[in-house]
């Protein structure tokens, strides 16, 4: 009997996870197994994986039992499951989902010598006072000061992974991907946590003005807050490349490498819709005003040095593809 080749994806029905699942499932020799909660059918999260020929679906409360039964067939665990709501008030819930589960999966992969790719976040960089250099050095990771519990939980796990690797107790391949501001298809279920492109699309489509946050810094104009916007297609392509390159380990930025303002983003959405830009500026919620990142930009040299040579998607191309192939269509799912 031919041994099955399994990639096990936690959070595989989520936004980034489902795009990774779709990319990996293009290889018919792979069994891509999704572990996730679908929740209410009306939310449409199941639609994120409806077009992908997945090999199996596993409920989170059955994950450890499933892994123990099938571990010999598993080549790679892709851990995308997380509490990603930056305004989540329950710190215990965040730590359990983003650190404790990740820690246990890291140890499981180390014990069973299975490879691991996991989702970190640009939120680990906090206000960016130490820059956005994806230095794997433990001291450099320890200097980062995230602005919210979500970012701290991701930074805590990065530190754990780096420490374990330095003690030679790690999976044969382990990679943390520090995702910057990801946008693209399959984020409909995220509601208020959707990308700005997705949130403003209905207003743009219907010919209305869109509202962006005012700036509360004198050196940054309204709408001039900047992010490194990365198309989710790149996240999927990098993950596939990591599967094909098991010699690559460590923590890497995953962005476009180019900061763009929210005004730039909004104008690209209007342009993709063939409409003149109508942009207004409103107050930023007080709850996030003091924890707001005004600038992020991924340094992508380390991933390139590791061998990733494919071009990263510029904002103009990514927004054009997202609007043209997905958001403007009756079926917006990948």
C-alpha positions as a Markdown table, in Angstrom:
| # | Residue | x | y | z |
|---|---|---|---|---|
| 1 | Unk | 0.0 | 0.0 | 0.0 |
| 2 | Unk | 1.3 | 3.4 | -1.0 |
| 3 | Unk | 1.9 | 5.7 | 2.0 |
| 4 | Unk | -0.4 | 8.7 | 2.1 |
| 5 | Unk | 1.2 | 12.2 | 2.1 |
| 6 | Unk | -0.8 | 14.3 | 4.5 |
| 7 | Unk | -0.6 | 18.0 | 5.3 |
| 8 | Unk | -2.6 | 18.9 | 8.4 |
| 9 | Unk | -3.9 | 22.5 | 8.4 |
| 10 | Unk | -5.4 | 23.9 | 11.6 |
| 11 | Unk | -7.7 | 26.9 | 11.0 |
| 12 | Unk | -8.0 | 25.5 | 7.5 |
| 13 | Unk | -11.4 | 26.9 | 6.9 |
| 14 | Unk | -10.4 | 30.4 | 8.0 |
| 15 | Unk | -9.2 | 33.2 | 5.8 |
| 16 | Unk | -5.5 | 32.6 | 5.3 |
| 17 | Unk | -5.8 | 28.9 | 6.1 |
| 18 | Unk | -8.4 | 28.2 | 3.4 |
| 19 | Unk | -6.2 | 29.9 | 0.8 |
| 20 | Unk | -3.3 | 27.7 | 1.9 |
| 21 | Unk | -5.5 | 24.6 | 1.7 |
| 22 | Unk | -6.7 | 25.6 | -1.8 |
| 23 | Unk | -3.1 | 26.0 | -3.0 |
| 24 | Unk | -1.8 | 22.8 | -1.5 |
| 25 | Unk | -4.8 | 20.8 | -2.7 |
| 26 | Unk | -3.8 | 21.7 | -6.3 |
| 27 | Unk | -1.4 | 18.7 | -5.9 |
| 28 | Unk | -3.6 | 15.7 | -6.2 |
| 29 | Unk | -0.9 | 13.5 | -4.6 |
| 30 | Unk | -1.4 | 15.3 | -1.3 |
| 31 | Unk | -4.2 | 14.8 | 1.2 |
| 32 | Unk | -4.9 | 18.2 | 2.7 |
| 33 | Unk | -6.7 | 17.7 | 6.0 |
| 34 | Unk | -8.6 | 20.6 | 7.5 |
| 35 | Unk | -9.0 | 21.0 | 11.3 |
| 36 | Unk | -11.4 | 23.8 | 12.2 |
| 37 | Unk | -14.8 | 24.9 | 13.5 |
| 38 | Unk | -17.4 | 25.9 | 10.9 |
| 39 | Unk | -20.0 | 27.3 | 13.3 |
| 40 | Unk | -23.2 | 28.7 | 11.9 |
| 41 | Unk | -23.9 | 27.7 | 8.3 |
| 42 | Unk | -25.2 | 31.2 | 7.5 |
| 43 | Unk | -21.8 | 32.7 | 8.2 |
| 44 | Unk | -20.6 | 30.8 | 5.1 |
| 45 | Unk | -17.2 | 29.7 | 6.6 |
| 46 | Unk | -17.8 | 26.3 | 5.0 |
| 47 | Unk | -17.8 | 28.0 | 1.6 |
| 48 | Unk | -14.1 | 28.9 | 2.1 |
| 49 | Unk | -13.2 | 25.2 | 1.6 |
| 50 | Unk | -16.2 | 24.1 | -0.6 |
| 51 | Unk | -14.1 | 24.2 | -3.8 |
| 52 | Unk | -11.0 | 22.5 | -2.4 |
| 53 | Unk | -10.8 | 18.7 | -2.7 |
| 54 | Unk | -9.7 | 18.2 | 0.9 |
| 55 | Unk | -8.7 | 14.8 | 2.2 |
| 56 | Unk | -10.5 | 14.9 | 5.5 |
| 57 | Unk | -12.1 | 17.3 | 8.0 |
| 58 | Unk | -11.3 | 17.1 | 11.7 |
| 59 | Unk | -13.1 | 18.8 | 14.6 |
| 60 | Unk | -10.7 | 20.6 | 17.0 |
| 61 | Unk | -11.8 | 18.5 | 19.9 |
| 62 | Unk | -10.8 | 15.4 | 17.9 |
| 63 | Unk | -7.4 | 16.8 | 16.8 |
| 64 | Unk | -5.0 | 15.0 | 19.2 |
| 65 | Unk | -6.7 | 11.6 | 18.7 |
| 66 | Unk | -6.6 | 12.0 | 14.9 |
| 67 | Unk | -2.9 | 13.1 | 15.0 |
| 68 | Unk | -1.9 | 10.2 | 17.1 |
| 69 | Unk | -3.6 | 7.7 | 14.8 |
| 70 | Unk | -2.2 | 9.2 | 11.6 |
| 71 | Unk | 1.1 | 10.7 | 12.5 |
| 72 | Unk | 3.2 | 8.5 | 10.3 |
| 73 | Unk | 1.5 | 9.8 | 7.2 |
| 74 | Unk | 1.8 | 13.5 | 8.1 |
| 75 | Unk | 4.5 | 15.4 | 6.4 |
| 76 | Unk | 3.7 | 18.9 | 7.6 |
| 77 | Unk | 1.5 | 20.6 | 10.1 |
| 78 | Unk | 0.4 | 24.1 | 9.0 |
| 79 | Unk | -0.9 | 25.9 | 12.2 |
| 80 | Unk | -3.1 | 28.8 | 11.2 |
| 81 | Unk | -5.7 | 28.5 | 14.0 |
| 82 | Unk | -5.8 | 31.5 | 16.3 |
| 83 | Unk | -7.9 | 34.1 | 18.0 |
| 84 | Unk | -7.1 | 37.0 | 15.6 |
| 85 | Unk | -9.5 | 39.6 | 16.9 |
| 86 | Unk | -7.2 | 42.3 | 18.3 |
| 87 | Unk | -10.0 | 43.7 | 20.5 |
| 88 | Unk | -10.9 | 40.4 | 22.1 |
| 89 | Unk | -11.3 | 41.2 | 25.8 |
| 90 | Unk | -10.7 | 37.7 | 27.2 |
| 91 | Unk | -6.9 | 37.4 | 27.7 |
| 92 | Unk | -7.1 | 33.8 | 28.9 |
| 93 | Unk | -8.9 | 32.9 | 25.7 |
| 94 | Unk | -6.3 | 34.5 | 23.6 |
| 95 | Unk | -3.4 | 32.9 | 25.4 |
| 96 | Unk | -5.0 | 29.5 | 25.3 |
| 97 | Unk | -5.6 | 29.7 | 21.6 |
| 98 | Unk | -2.5 | 31.5 | 20.5 |
| 99 | Unk | 0.2 | 30.3 | 22.8 |
| 100 | Unk | -0.8 | 27.1 | 24.7 |
| 101 | Unk | -2.2 | 25.3 | 21.7 |
| 102 | Unk | 0.8 | 26.4 | 19.5 |
| 103 | Unk | 3.2 | 25.3 | 22.2 |
| 104 | Unk | 1.6 | 21.8 | 22.4 |
| 105 | Unk | 1.7 | 21.4 | 18.6 |
| 106 | Unk | 5.3 | 22.5 | 18.5 |
| 107 | Unk | 6.2 | 19.8 | 21.1 |
| 108 | Unk | 4.1 | 17.2 | 19.3 |
| 109 | Unk | 5.9 | 17.9 | 16.1 |
| 110 | Unk | 9.3 | 17.8 | 17.8 |
| 111 | Unk | 8.4 | 14.5 | 19.5 |
| 112 | Unk | 7.1 | 12.9 | 16.3 |
| 113 | Unk | 9.7 | 14.6 | 14.0 |
| 114 | Unk | 7.0 | 16.2 | 11.9 |
| 115 | Unk | 7.5 | 19.6 | 10.2 |
| 116 | Unk | 5.7 | 22.7 | 11.3 |
| 117 | Unk | 4.7 | 26.0 | 9.7 |
| 118 | Unk | 2.8 | 28.4 | 11.9 |
| 119 | Unk | 1.2 | 31.9 | 11.8 |
| 120 | Unk | 3.0 | 34.6 | 13.7 |
| 121 | Unk | 2.1 | 38.3 | 13.2 |
| 122 | Unk | 3.4 | 41.8 | 12.5 |
| 123 | Unk | 1.5 | 42.7 | 15.6 |
| 124 | Unk | 4.6 | 41.4 | 17.5 |
| 125 | Unk | 6.5 | 44.5 | 16.4 |
| 126 | Unk | 4.2 | 46.8 | 18.4 |
| 127 | Unk | 4.7 | 50.4 | 17.5 |
| 128 | Unk | 7.7 | 49.6 | 15.4 |
| 129 | Unk | 10.2 | 51.4 | 17.6 |
| 130 | Unk | 12.7 | 48.5 | 17.1 |
| 131 | Unk | 12.0 | 48.3 | 13.4 |
| 132 | Unk | 10.5 | 45.4 | 11.4 |
| 133 | Unk | 13.6 | 43.2 | 11.0 |
| 134 | Unk | 12.7 | 39.5 | 11.3 |
| 135 | Unk | 15.8 | 38.8 | 13.4 |
| 136 | Unk | 15.6 | 35.2 | 14.9 |
| 137 | Unk | 18.0 | 36.2 | 17.7 |
| 138 | Unk | 16.4 | 35.5 | 21.0 |
| 139 | Unk | 17.4 | 38.9 | 22.5 |
| 140 | Unk | 16.0 | 40.7 | 19.4 |
| 141 | Unk | 12.7 | 38.9 | 19.8 |
| 142 | Unk | 12.6 | 39.6 | 23.6 |
| 143 | Unk | 13.0 | 43.4 | 22.9 |
| 144 | Unk | 9.7 | 43.6 | 21.0 |
| 145 | Unk | 6.9 | 45.3 | 22.8 |
| 146 | Unk | 3.5 | 44.5 | 21.2 |
| 147 | Unk | 0.6 | 46.9 | 21.8 |
| 148 | Unk | -2.2 | 44.4 | 22.5 |
| 149 | Unk | -2.8 | 41.0 | 24.0 |
| 150 | Unk | -3.0 | 39.4 | 20.5 |
| 151 | Unk | 0.4 | 40.7 | 19.5 |
| 152 | Unk | 1.9 | 39.6 | 22.9 |
| 153 | Unk | 0.5 | 36.1 | 22.6 |
| 154 | Unk | 2.1 | 35.7 | 19.1 |
| 155 | Unk | 5.4 | 37.2 | 20.4 |
| 156 | Unk | 5.4 | 34.8 | 23.4 |
| 157 | Unk | 5.2 | 31.8 | 21.1 |
| 158 | Unk | 7.9 | 33.1 | 18.8 |
| 159 | Unk | 10.2 | 33.3 | 21.9 |
| 160 | Unk | 9.2 | 29.8 | 22.9 |
| 161 | Unk | 9.9 | 28.4 | 19.5 |
| 162 | Unk | 13.3 | 30.2 | 19.2 |
| 163 | Unk | 14.3 | 29.0 | 22.7 |
| 164 | Unk | 13.3 | 25.4 | 22.0 |
| 165 | Unk | 15.2 | 25.4 | 18.7 |
| 166 | Unk | 18.3 | 26.8 | 20.5 |
| 167 | Unk | 18.1 | 23.7 | 22.8 |
| 168 | Unk | 17.8 | 21.3 | 19.9 |
| 169 | Unk | 14.3 | 20.4 | 20.8 |
| 170 | Unk | 12.4 | 21.4 | 17.7 |
| 171 | Unk | 10.6 | 19.9 | 14.7 |
| 172 | Unk | 12.9 | 19.0 | 11.7 |
| 173 | Unk | 11.5 | 22.1 | 10.0 |
| 174 | Unk | 9.8 | 24.9 | 11.9 |
| 175 | Unk | 8.8 | 28.2 | 10.4 |
| 176 | Unk | 6.9 | 31.1 | 11.9 |
| 177 | Unk | 5.5 | 33.5 | 9.3 |
| 178 | Unk | 5.0 | 37.1 | 10.6 |
| 179 | Unk | 1.9 | 38.0 | 8.5 |
| 180 | Unk | 1.5 | 41.8 | 7.8 |
| 181 | Unk | -1.9 | 43.1 | 6.7 |
| 182 | Unk | -3.3 | 40.3 | 4.6 |
| 183 | Unk | -6.2 | 40.8 | 2.3 |
| 184 | Unk | -8.0 | 38.7 | -0.3 |
| 185 | Unk | -10.7 | 36.2 | -1.0 |
| 186 | Unk | -12.4 | 34.1 | 1.8 |
| 187 | Unk | -12.6 | 36.7 | 4.5 |
| 188 | Unk | -16.3 | 37.3 | 4.4 |
| 189 | Unk | -16.9 | 35.5 | 7.7 |
| 190 | Unk | -14.5 | 37.9 | 9.6 |
| 191 | Unk | -17.0 | 40.8 | 9.7 |
| 192 | Unk | -15.4 | 43.7 | 11.5 |
| 193 | Unk | -12.0 | 42.1 | 11.3 |
| 194 | Unk | -12.0 | 41.9 | 7.5 |
| 195 | Unk | -9.4 | 43.8 | 5.5 |
| 196 | Unk | -10.2 | 47.5 | 4.8 |
| 197 | Unk | -10.5 | 46.6 | 1.1 |
| 198 | Unk | -13.3 | 44.1 | 1.8 |
| 199 | Unk | -15.0 | 46.4 | 4.3 |
| 200 | Unk | -15.2 | 49.4 | 2.0 |
| 201 | Unk | -16.1 | 47.4 | -1.1 |
| 202 | Unk | -19.9 | 47.5 | -0.7 |
| 203 | Unk | -19.7 | 51.4 | -0.4 |
| 204 | Unk | -17.5 | 51.7 | -3.4 |
| 205 | Unk | -19.7 | 49.3 | -5.5 |
| 206 | Unk | -22.8 | 51.2 | -4.6 |
| 207 | Unk | -21.3 | 54.6 | -5.4 |
| 208 | Unk | -21.0 | 55.9 | -1.9 |
| 209 | Unk | -18.1 | 57.6 | 0.0 |
| 210 | Unk | -15.9 | 55.5 | 2.3 |
| 211 | Unk | -14.7 | 56.5 | 5.7 |
| 212 | Unk | -11.1 | 56.1 | 6.9 |
| 213 | Unk | -9.7 | 57.0 | 10.3 |
| 214 | Unk | -8.5 | 60.5 | 11.1 |
| 215 | Unk | -4.9 | 60.8 | 12.2 |
| 216 | Unk | -4.0 | 61.7 | 15.8 |
| 217 | Unk | -0.3 | 62.4 | 15.0 |
| 218 | Unk | 0.7 | 65.8 | 13.6 |
| 219 | Unk | 3.3 | 64.2 | 11.3 |
| 220 | Unk | 0.7 | 61.9 | 9.6 |
| 221 | Unk | -2.2 | 63.3 | 7.6 |
| 222 | Unk | -5.7 | 61.8 | 7.7 |
| 223 | Unk | -5.6 | 58.6 | 5.7 |
| 224 | Unk | -1.8 | 58.7 | 5.8 |
| 225 | Unk | -1.5 | 55.8 | 8.2 |
| 226 | Unk | 0.6 | 53.2 | 6.4 |
| 227 | Unk | 0.6 | 49.4 | 6.3 |
| 228 | Unk | 2.3 | 46.7 | 4.4 |
| 229 | Unk | -0.6 | 45.2 | 2.6 |
| 230 | Unk | 0.1 | 41.6 | 1.4 |
| 231 | Unk | -2.2 | 39.6 | -0.9 |
| 232 | Unk | -3.3 | 36.3 | 0.5 |
| 233 | Unk | -2.1 | 34.6 | -2.7 |
| 234 | Unk | 1.5 | 35.3 | -1.6 |
| 235 | Unk | 0.8 | 33.7 | 1.8 |
| 236 | Unk | -0.4 | 30.5 | 0.1 |
| 237 | Unk | 2.5 | 30.5 | -2.4 |
| 238 | Unk | 5.1 | 30.9 | 0.4 |
| 239 | Unk | 3.6 | 28.1 | 2.4 |
| 240 | Unk | 3.7 | 25.8 | -0.6 |
| 241 | Unk | 7.4 | 26.8 | -1.2 |
| 242 | Unk | 8.2 | 26.0 | 2.4 |
| 243 | Unk | 6.7 | 22.5 | 2.0 |
| 244 | Unk | 8.9 | 22.0 | -1.0 |
| 245 | Unk | 12.0 | 23.3 | 0.9 |
| 246 | Unk | 12.2 | 21.5 | 4.2 |
| 247 | Unk | 15.7 | 22.8 | 4.9 |
| 248 | Unk | 14.3 | 26.3 | 5.6 |
| 249 | Unk | 13.6 | 27.0 | 9.3 |
| 250 | Unk | 13.2 | 30.1 | 11.4 |
| 251 | Unk | 10.9 | 33.1 | 11.8 |
| 252 | Unk | 10.3 | 35.2 | 8.6 |
| 253 | Unk | 8.3 | 38.3 | 7.7 |
| 254 | Unk | 5.6 | 37.9 | 5.1 |
| 255 | Unk | 4.5 | 41.1 | 3.6 |
| 256 | Unk | 4.9 | 42.9 | 0.3 |
| 257 | Unk | 7.9 | 44.8 | 1.4 |
| 258 | Unk | 6.3 | 48.1 | 0.6 |
| 259 | Unk | 4.2 | 50.3 | 3.0 |
| 260 | Unk | 1.2 | 52.0 | 1.5 |
| 261 | Unk | -1.3 | 54.4 | 3.0 |
| 262 | Unk | -4.9 | 53.6 | 3.7 |
| 263 | Unk | -5.8 | 56.4 | 1.3 |
| 264 | Unk | -3.7 | 54.6 | -1.4 |
| 265 | Unk | -5.6 | 51.4 | -0.7 |
| 266 | Unk | -9.0 | 53.1 | -0.9 |
| 267 | Unk | -8.1 | 54.8 | -4.2 |
| 268 | Unk | -7.0 | 51.4 | -5.6 |
| 269 | Unk | -10.4 | 49.9 | -4.7 |
| 270 | Unk | -12.3 | 52.8 | -6.4 |
| 271 | Unk | -10.0 | 52.5 | -9.4 |
| 272 | Unk | -10.7 | 48.8 | -9.7 |
| 273 | Unk | -14.4 | 49.5 | -9.7 |
| 274 | Unk | -14.0 | 52.2 | -12.4 |
| 275 | Unk | -15.2 | 55.0 | -10.0 |
| 276 | Unk | -13.9 | 58.3 | -8.8 |
| 277 | Unk | -12.6 | 58.2 | -5.2 |
| 278 | Unk | -14.9 | 59.6 | -2.5 |
| 279 | Unk | -13.0 | 59.5 | 0.8 |
| 280 | Unk | -14.1 | 60.9 | 4.2 |
| 281 | Unk | -12.3 | 60.8 | 7.5 |
| 282 | Unk | -13.9 | 59.9 | 10.9 |
| 283 | Unk | -12.7 | 59.5 | 14.5 |
| 284 | Unk | -10.7 | 56.5 | 15.5 |
| 285 | Unk | -12.4 | 54.5 | 18.4 |
| 286 | Unk | -10.9 | 55.6 | 21.7 |
| 287 | Unk | -10.3 | 51.9 | 22.6 |
| 288 | Unk | -7.6 | 51.6 | 20.0 |
| 289 | Unk | -6.4 | 55.1 | 19.7 |
| 290 | Unk | -3.4 | 54.7 | 22.0 |
| 291 | Unk | -2.5 | 51.2 | 20.6 |
| 292 | Unk | -2.6 | 52.0 | 17.0 |
| 293 | Unk | 0.2 | 51.2 | 14.6 |
| 294 | Unk | 0.9 | 54.2 | 12.2 |
| 295 | Unk | 3.4 | 52.4 | 10.1 |
| 296 | Unk | 4.4 | 48.8 | 9.2 |
| 297 | Unk | 6.7 | 47.6 | 6.5 |
| 298 | Unk | 8.1 | 44.1 | 6.2 |
| 299 | Unk | 11.8 | 43.6 | 5.6 |
| 300 | Unk | 11.8 | 40.7 | 3.2 |
| 301 | Unk | 15.5 | 40.2 | 2.7 |
| 302 | Unk | 15.7 | 37.1 | 4.9 |
| 303 | Unk | 13.0 | 35.2 | 3.0 |
| 304 | Unk | 14.8 | 36.0 | -0.2 |
| 305 | Unk | 18.1 | 34.9 | 1.2 |
| 306 | Unk | 16.5 | 31.6 | 2.2 |
| 307 | Unk | 15.7 | 31.1 | -1.5 |
| 308 | Unk | 12.2 | 32.4 | -2.1 |
| 309 | Unk | 12.6 | 34.1 | -5.5 |
| 310 | Unk | 8.9 | 34.6 | -6.6 |
| 311 | Unk | 7.9 | 38.3 | -6.9 |
| 312 | Unk | 5.5 | 39.6 | -4.2 |
| 313 | Unk | 2.3 | 41.1 | -5.3 |
| 314 | Unk | 2.1 | 44.9 | -5.5 |
| 315 | Unk | -1.0 | 46.6 | -4.1 |
| 316 | Unk | -2.3 | 47.6 | -7.6 |
| 317 | Unk | -2.2 | 44.1 | -8.9 |
| 318 | Unk | -3.5 | 42.5 | -5.7 |
| 319 | Unk | -6.5 | 44.8 | -5.4 |
| 320 | Unk | -7.3 | 44.5 | -9.1 |
| 321 | Unk | -7.3 | 40.7 | -8.8 |
| 322 | Unk | -9.3 | 40.7 | -5.6 |
| 323 | Unk | -12.0 | 43.0 | -6.9 |
| 324 | Unk | -12.1 | 41.7 | -10.4 |
| 325 | Unk | -12.1 | 37.9 | -9.7 |
| 326 | Unk | -13.8 | 37.8 | -6.3 |
| 327 | Unk | -15.6 | 40.7 | -4.6 |
| 328 | Unk | -17.3 | 41.9 | -7.8 |
| 329 | Unk | -18.5 | 38.4 | -8.6 |
| 330 | Unk | -21.7 | 36.6 | -7.5 |
| 331 | Unk | -19.5 | 33.9 | -5.9 |
| 332 | Unk | -16.6 | 35.8 | -4.1 |
| 333 | Unk | -14.9 | 32.6 | -2.7 |
| 334 | Unk | -11.7 | 31.2 | -3.9 |
